[in-house]
């Protein structure tokens, strides 16, 4: 018995195959697809459940928004009605006692001294208002000709 040594250098098959054989992969994917097509209708079954009936009513009470304006002279206006500076805390306490508690939006005039706006914020804090916001106007955008 003789064994012959196979020398790869003498033949033309010296190149390495650098491609993936896609046929087995496609076969496996098709088998999985068929399995899923068959098993999904079997798995998807509904259970009949009689659910209880409940009534729900939308919440009617929406918190109102208080508009507190401070003009350039330091006068206060609550929802466009004038309010004296000494009575501001009492008026805001009456509003803070309502349920749900309203939000306070402070409109401060650009020319108003900070002292007047700070007094309004202190009165709102003393009254117990928790939602306080400042309303400003956006800067005018520069238009390009």
Backbone torsions as a table, in degrees:
resi	resn	phi	psi	omega
1	UNK	NA	135.3	-179.9
2	UNK	-126.7	144.0	178.0
3	UNK	-111.4	131.7	179.5
4	UNK	-99.7	139.7	177.3
5	UNK	-85.0	131.1	-179.4
6	UNK	-95.3	119.0	-179.5
7	UNK	-103.9	116.0	-176.9
8	UNK	-73.3	-18.5	-177.9
9	UNK	-74.3	-21.0	-177.5
10	UNK	-85.0	-19.3	-178.3
11	UNK	-101.9	171.9	-176.3
12	UNK	-89.0	2.7	-176.8
13	UNK	-92.5	43.6	-175.5
14	UNK	-88.4	-11.4	-178.1
15	UNK	-80.7	142.3	177.7
16	UNK	-86.0	138.2	179.4
17	UNK	-77.3	116.9	-176.5
18	UNK	-110.8	29.0	176.7
19	UNK	-117.1	146.8	176.6
20	UNK	-88.1	133.5	177.0
21	UNK	-76.4	110.3	-173.4
22	UNK	-83.6	-15.2	-175.7
23	UNK	-60.4	-47.3	178.2
24	UNK	-64.8	-34.3	179.4
25	UNK	-66.2	-42.9	178.1
26	UNK	-64.5	-39.7	178.5
27	UNK	-61.5	-44.9	-180.0
28	UNK	-64.4	-41.8	179.8
29	UNK	-64.5	-40.0	177.9
30	UNK	-65.6	-38.8	177.8
31	UNK	-64.8	-43.5	178.3
32	UNK	-63.3	-39.2	177.8
33	UNK	-61.8	-44.5	179.0
34	UNK	-63.5	-40.9	179.0
35	UNK	-62.2	-44.4	179.8
36	UNK	-66.6	-37.7	179.0
37	UNK	-63.6	-35.9	-178.8
38	UNK	-78.3	-40.0	-172.7
39	UNK	-84.4	-23.3	-177.4
40	UNK	-62.6	-46.4	178.0
41	UNK	-63.7	-27.9	179.4
42	UNK	-73.1	-40.3	-178.1
43	UNK	-73.4	-35.1	-174.6
44	UNK	-83.9	88.8	175.8
45	UNK	-127.4	146.2	-175.2
46	UNK	-100.7	145.0	175.3
47	UNK	-105.2	125.9	179.8
48	UNK	-78.6	118.9	179.8
49	UNK	-126.7	132.9	177.5
50	UNK	-92.8	111.6	-176.2
51	UNK	-85.3	146.7	178.4
52	UNK	-72.8	152.0	179.2
53	UNK	-95.0	136.6	179.1
54	UNK	-137.3	150.1	176.6
55	UNK	-110.1	138.9	176.9
56	UNK	-132.3	140.9	179.6
57	UNK	-116.7	137.8	179.9
58	UNK	-66.7	150.7	179.1
59	UNK	-69.2	121.3	-176.1
60	UNK	-85.2	-31.0	-174.9
61	UNK	-84.1	106.9	174.1
62	UNK	-100.9	135.8	-179.7
63	UNK	-65.6	134.6	179.7
64	UNK	-82.4	168.2	178.7
65	UNK	-115.1	127.5	177.0
66	UNK	-92.6	132.3	178.7
67	UNK	-106.0	109.1	177.8
68	UNK	-106.4	116.0	-178.7
69	UNK	-107.5	141.2	176.2
70	UNK	-122.1	117.7	-178.7
71	UNK	-87.9	-179.7	-173.9
72	UNK	-66.4	-25.6	179.9
73	UNK	-87.5	-5.4	179.3
74	UNK	94.6	13.6	177.5
75	UNK	-83.0	144.1	-177.9
76	UNK	-106.7	140.8	177.9
77	UNK	-133.5	119.2	177.8
78	UNK	-103.0	113.7	-174.4
79	UNK	52.5	45.8	176.5
80	UNK	68.4	10.2	175.2
81	UNK	-104.9	130.8	-177.9
82	UNK	-65.3	141.1	179.4
83	UNK	-133.2	135.1	177.9
84	UNK	-71.5	149.2	-177.9
85	UNK	-61.6	-34.9	-179.6
86	UNK	-73.1	-29.0	-177.8
87	UNK	-90.7	-2.8	-174.1
88	UNK	-62.9	-43.4	-179.2
89	UNK	-63.3	-42.3	179.7
90	UNK	-64.7	-40.9	179.1
91	UNK	-65.7	-41.6	179.8
92	UNK	-69.8	-31.1	176.3
93	UNK	-65.6	-38.9	177.9
94	UNK	-64.2	-37.7	178.7
95	UNK	-72.7	-34.3	-178.4
96	UNK	-71.1	-21.8	-179.2
97	UNK	-77.3	-13.3	-178.8
98	UNK	-76.2	153.5	177.1
99	UNK	-117.6	133.2	-10.9
100	UNK	-70.2	152.3	-175.5
101	UNK	-67.3	132.1	-178.1
102	UNK	-75.5	160.4	174.4
103	UNK	-91.6	144.6	-179.9
104	UNK	-108.7	121.9	176.1
105	UNK	-108.3	120.4	-177.9
106	UNK	-99.0	123.2	175.7
107	UNK	-105.2	104.1	179.8
108	UNK	-100.3	129.6	177.4
109	UNK	-64.3	145.2	-178.9
110	UNK	-62.5	-31.3	-178.4
111	UNK	-90.9	-2.7	-179.0
112	UNK	-72.5	143.2	176.9
113	UNK	-70.2	149.7	-179.1
114	UNK	-62.3	-27.7	-179.1
115	UNK	-57.9	-40.5	-178.5
116	UNK	-69.1	-41.0	179.0
117	UNK	-69.7	-38.8	178.0
118	UNK	-64.6	-36.3	176.6
119	UNK	-63.9	-40.2	178.6
120	UNK	-65.0	-41.9	178.5
121	UNK	-65.8	-40.8	178.7
122	UNK	-65.3	-39.3	177.9
123	UNK	-64.8	-39.1	178.4
124	UNK	-67.1	-38.9	178.9
125	UNK	-67.9	-42.7	178.6
126	UNK	-64.2	-35.4	179.8
127	UNK	-71.2	-20.8	179.0
128	UNK	97.7	14.0	176.4
129	UNK	-73.2	132.9	-176.7
130	UNK	-102.1	-21.9	-177.5
131	UNK	-110.7	102.8	-178.3
132	UNK	-124.6	132.4	179.2
133	UNK	-135.9	157.6	177.8
134	UNK	-110.0	135.7	-180.0
135	UNK	-106.1	126.8	178.2
136	UNK	-129.5	166.8	175.2
137	UNK	-102.0	141.5	178.8
138	UNK	-69.9	151.0	176.6
139	UNK	-65.8	142.2	176.8
140	UNK	-66.6	135.4	-179.7
141	UNK	-76.6	143.7	177.8
142	UNK	-79.2	119.9	180.0
143	UNK	-87.7	138.7	178.5
144	UNK	-91.4	128.9	-178.9
145	UNK	-73.9	NA	NA
